Amino acid sequence: MSHGGRTVILGLGNPLLADDGVGVAVAEACQRLLQQTPIPGVDVLVTTRAGFELIDLLNGYGAAILIDCLDVPDPQPGRVRRLTIDDVAGSSRLIGGHDLSIGTAFRLAAQLFVPMPTEVEIFAVEGTDLRTLGCELSPAVASAVEPLARSIHDRLRRALEGSVPIDSELFRRRRQIYAPATS
């Protein structure tokens, strides 16, 4: 991540649907790590929605790290896949039947001249249960949360060492509204 602007870690998911909440859980873990060891210019946000909201949330950032649960046939629960915008099939928020996929959102933003991140990394954690109403991640998926959060934090700390990205009222408001709850 050498873009020179602010970086956003965006956790996607519904924490009320078992493993579907893994993106939010990783974002919360990243937020705790950033409270212990701050990295200037890194914001952590969470959302249960996608599509047009992704344009609003990501606009103006130089780089984005998205984390979501991946629903695939024969999953290996807890396995983390690193994806690109072009290969996010299986994520209900990154590619949804009733909303814009992330690829479509980025193309639309470009047509509307909305500044979007030039660097995007997607971490998708394979889930086993995305439909059961409940706040608990399955054990295999839960075991992926802390290592993935530490990996993201360590990579950003090394990549952004010494940088001082500009902050603005827009970024501050997003953090107030979409920052993950931490305990």
C-alpha positions in Angstrom: 0.0 0.0 0.0 2.0 2.9 -1.3 -0.7 5.2 -2.6 0.0 8.2 -0.4 -3.6 8.7 0.8 -5.7 7.3 3.6 -6.4 3.6 3.9 -9.7 2.1 5.0 -10.2 -1.4 6.5 -13.8 -2.2 5.7 -15.4 -5.2 7.5 -18.5 -6.5 5.7 -21.1 -8.8 7.1 -24.0 -9.5 9.3 -22.9 -10.4 12.8 -26.4 -11.8 13.5 -25.9 -14.6 10.9 -23.2 -16.8 12.4 -20.1 -16.9 10.1 -21.4 -14.1 7.9 -20.1 -11.8 10.7 -16.5 -12.6 10.2 -15.7 -9.4 8.3 -17.0 -7.3 11.1 -15.1 -9.5 13.7 -11.8 -9.0 11.8 -12.5 -5.2 11.5 -13.1 -5.1 15.3 -9.9 -7.0 15.9 -8.0 -4.6 13.6 -9.5 -1.6 15.5 -8.3 -3.1 18.8 -4.8 -3.5 17.4 -4.8 0.1 16.1 -5.8 1.3 19.5 -2.7 -0.5 20.9 -0.4 0.5 18.1 -1.8 3.3 16.0 -1.0 3.7 12.3 -1.7 7.2 11.1 -4.1 7.4 8.1 -5.8 4.1 8.7 -9.6 4.0 9.3 -11.6 1.0 10.3 -15.3 0.9 9.2 -18.0 -1.8 9.2 -21.2 -2.2 7.3 -23.9 -4.8 6.7 -24.7 -3.4 3.3 -22.9 -3.1 -0.1 -23.6 -1.8 -3.5 -24.1 1.9 -3.6 -23.0 2.2 0.0 -19.6 0.9 -1.0 -19.2 3.9 -3.3 -20.0 6.3 -0.4 -17.8 4.5 2.1 -14.8 4.1 -0.1 -14.8 7.4 -2.0 -11.7 9.5 -1.3 -9.6 6.7 0.1 -6.3 5.9 -1.6 -6.4 2.2 -0.6 -9.0 -0.2 0.8 -8.8 -3.6 2.5 -12.2 -5.4 2.4 -13.0 -8.4 4.6 -16.0 -10.5 4.1 -17.3 -14.1 4.5 -17.1 -16.3 1.4 -19.9 -18.8 0.7 -18.6 -21.5 -1.6 -19.5 -25.1 -2.3 -17.4 -27.5 -0.1 -15.8 -24.8 2.0 -12.7 -25.1 4.2 -14.1 -23.0 7.1 -11.6 -20.5 8.2 -9.5 -20.6 5.1 -8.6 -17.0 4.0 -8.5 -16.2 0.3 -7.0 -13.1 -1.1 -9.2 -11.9 -4.0 -9.3 -9.1 -6.5 -12.4 -7.1 -7.5 -12.7 -9.3 -10.6 -13.0 -12.6 -8.7 -15.3 -12.0 -5.7 -18.0 -14.5 -6.6 -19.5 -16.0 -3.5 -19.7 -12.9 -1.3 -23.2 -11.6 -0.7 -22.0 -8.1 -0.1 -19.2 -8.0 -2.6 -21.4 -9.5 -5.3 -25.1 -9.5 -4.6 -28.2 -10.4 -6.5 -30.2 -7.4 -5.3 -27.5 -4.8 -5.3 -24.4 -3.7 -7.2 -21.3 -6.0 -7.0 -18.1 -4.3 -6.0 -16.9 -4.4 -9.5 -20.0 -2.7 -10.8 -19.8 -0.1 -8.0 -16.2 0.8 -9.0 -17.1 1.0 -12.7 -20.1 3.2 -11.8 -18.0 5.4 -9.6 -15.4 5.9 -12.4 -18.2 6.9 -14.8 -19.4 9.4 -12.3 -15.9 10.7 -11.6 -16.1 9.6 -7.9 -12.6 9.1 -6.6 -12.2 5.5 -5.4 -9.2 3.6 -3.9 -6.6 2.8 -6.5 -5.4 -0.1 -4.4 -8.0 -2.7 -3.3 -7.3 -5.9 -1.4 -10.0 -8.3 -0.5 -9.7 -11.0 2.2 -12.5 -13.5 2.1 -12.9 -16.0 4.9 -14.6 -19.3 3.9 -17.6 -19.8 6.1 -19.6 -22.9 6.9 -22.8 -21.4 8.4 -24.1 -18.1 6.9 -27.8 -18.6 7.5 -28.2 -19.5 11.2 -29.5 -16.7 13.3 -26.8 -16.3 16.0 -23.9 -14.1 16.9 -21.3 -16.9 17.3 -18.8 -17.7 14.6 -18.1 -21.3 14.0 -14.8 -22.4 15.7 -12.8 -22.7 12.5 -13.9 -19.3 11.3 -13.3 -17.7 14.7 -9.8 -19.1 14.7 -9.0 -17.1 11.5 -10.0 -13.7 13.0 -7.0 -12.7 15.1 -4.3 -14.0 12.7 -5.9 -12.2 9.8 -6.2 -9.0 11.8 -2.6 -9.2 12.9 -1.4 -9.8 9.4 -3.4 -6.8 8.1 -2.1 -4.6 10.9 1.5 -5.7 10.5 1.5 -5.2 6.7 0.0 -1.7 7.0 2.4 -0.7 9.7 5.3 -1.6 7.6 3.9 -0.1 4.4 2.7 3.1 5.9 5.6 3.8 8.2 6.5 7.5 8.2 3.5 8.6 6.2 1.1 11.3 7.4 -2.1 11.2 5.3 -4.5 14.1 5.4 -7.6 13.8 7.4 -10.9 15.6 6.7 -14.3 16.2 8.1 -15.7 13.6 5.7 -13.4 10.9 7.0 -14.0 11.9 10.6 -17.8 11.6 10.1 -17.5 8.2 8.5 -15.5 7.0 11.5 -18.2 8.3 13.9 -20.9 6.5 12.0 -19.3 3.3 10.8 -16.5 2.5 13.3 -16.7 -0.9 14.8 -17.7 -1.3 18.4 -14.7 -2.4 20.5 -14.7 -3.7 24.0 
